[in-house]
Amino acid sequence: MSAQPMRPDPTKLSRPERVVGAVVRFGGRVPGLRRFLLWPVVARPGYWFATACAWLWGRILFGRFAKGGGIHYFSRLPKWAYGRGGTTIGAIYLTTDNTGDAVLEHEAIHKAQWKKYGLTFIALYVAAGSPALTNRFEVEAGLEKGGYLRTRRPGGLPGKS
């Protein structure tokens, strides 16, 4: 059974997260809008555009391009070039050195999310809130694989991730 995200505490969300969340909730009440935005003819070009932008960003910053765990990625980027330990934009993962197998698997799930939602993923992700433990997209991708939770050894003792 996979973990379910908890509802984020509105007091811990930033103002932009609350505003985008309100816009996303409003958009969810517009008949047919969700279906239209998730229609592959609409979503896929947004995914391709995001991928092209991320690839260009990685090249401009002289990142090392590689593939692993079902995702293409740029490593050796400056830490200011992405969020947290790394960021997936479209089909490209951007990081300095966070390229372990589990992390790449986690990021491959984000790649699939981008492919499904297209550019709408940006608003949906922001509306889900920045705390990873309550962000439904991070929960879906696997909090342990993403490095947000420590893995557990058999017997229930926490292990090093």
N, C-alpha and C positions, 0 to 999 in steps of 0.2 A: 504494500500500500504506500503510495507516494504522499509526501507531506503536503498539507494544504496551507496556503498563505494565510496569515492572520490579517485581519483588517488593520490597516495602518492607523495609528493614533493621529488624528488631524492636528493636534497641537505640536506634533514633531515633524510635520511636513512644512516645507518652505512655502512662501507665498506663491511662487511660480507653480509648484506642484499642486497646490490647492486650486489655483486658477485653471490650470490645464485639466485637472480632474473634473472641475465643474463643466468645462467645455466638452470633455469626452462624455460625461453623463448626459448632457443636453443632446449631443449628437446621437447618443444611443436611443433617444426617444423619437428621432426623426425617422419616419417609416422608410425603409429601403436603403438608408444611408450606409449602414454597416455592410449590407450585402453588396452594395456598389463598391465601397472602398476595399473590400476583401476579394472582389472579383479579380481573378488573375490578370485580366487585360489591363486593369488599373494598378493593382499592387505590384506586379512584376517589373514594370519600367522603373518604379520607385526604388525597388531592390537593386536593379542594375545601376541606376544613377548613384545610389549610396555606395555601392561597391566600387564604382569608378572613382568617386570622390575619395574614398578610403585608400584605394590603390595609389592615387595621385599624391595624397598626403604622405603615405609611407615612402614613396619615391623621392619626393621633395626633401624629406628629412633623412635621406640616405639609409633607410632601414634595410635590414637583411631579409629578403623575401624567401619564404619556405612554405612547405605544406606538411601537415600532420594532423592526425586525429579527426580527419574529415573537414578540415578548414585550411584556407590559405592565411598566412600571417606575415607581418613584418615585426621583427624583433630589433633590438639595439636602438630603439627610439628614445628620445629624451622623455623623462617622466611627465613633463608638462604637456606632452602631445596626446594624451588620452586620460581617461578617468580610472580611478581605483587601481587595480593591478594590471589592467588592460581593458580594451573596449573593442567590441565587435561592431562594425558598421557594414551593413550589407553582408557580403561573403568574406570580408577581410577582418582579421583580428589584429589589433595594434597593441604592442607591449614593448617593454625593455628586455625582460628576460623570463617572464612568467609563462613558460612554454612546456610545462609538464604534461604528461599524457592525460591525466584527469582534467586539467584545466582546458586543454584543447577539446576534449569531449564536451565539456560544459559550454564552451564557446561555439561548438558546432550546433548545439541546440539553439543558441541565439541566432546563428546563421539561418536556421530553418524558420525561426520566428520572423526574421526580417523578410524571408522569402514569402511567407504567408501574408504578412501585414503591409509590406512595402513601407513607404514613408510614414504611413499612419502609425507604425511601430514607435516612432519617436514620441508622439503625443501619448500613446498608450503606456509606454514605459515610464515617462515622466509622471503621468497621472497615477501610476502604481506606487509611486513614492521611492525615495532614495534608500530607505533602510532595506537592505537585502532580505532580511528575514520576513518582511511583509510584502515584498515585491513579487507578484505572482509569476513574473517572467524568470526571476532568479530562482524561485522555488521550483518551477518547471524544469529549469536547466540543471538543477541539482546543487543545493547549497554546499554540500561537502566537496563535490568535484570543483566547485568554483572557489573553494578556500574560505567560505564564510562560516563553516562549522568544522570542528575537528572531527576526524574519522574516529570511529570506535573500534577497539580491538575486540575479538571474541572474548566474552566474559564481562563485557560492559565497561572496561577501563578505557579511558580516553587514550588515544595514541597520537603520535605526531603525524601531521598531514604533510 
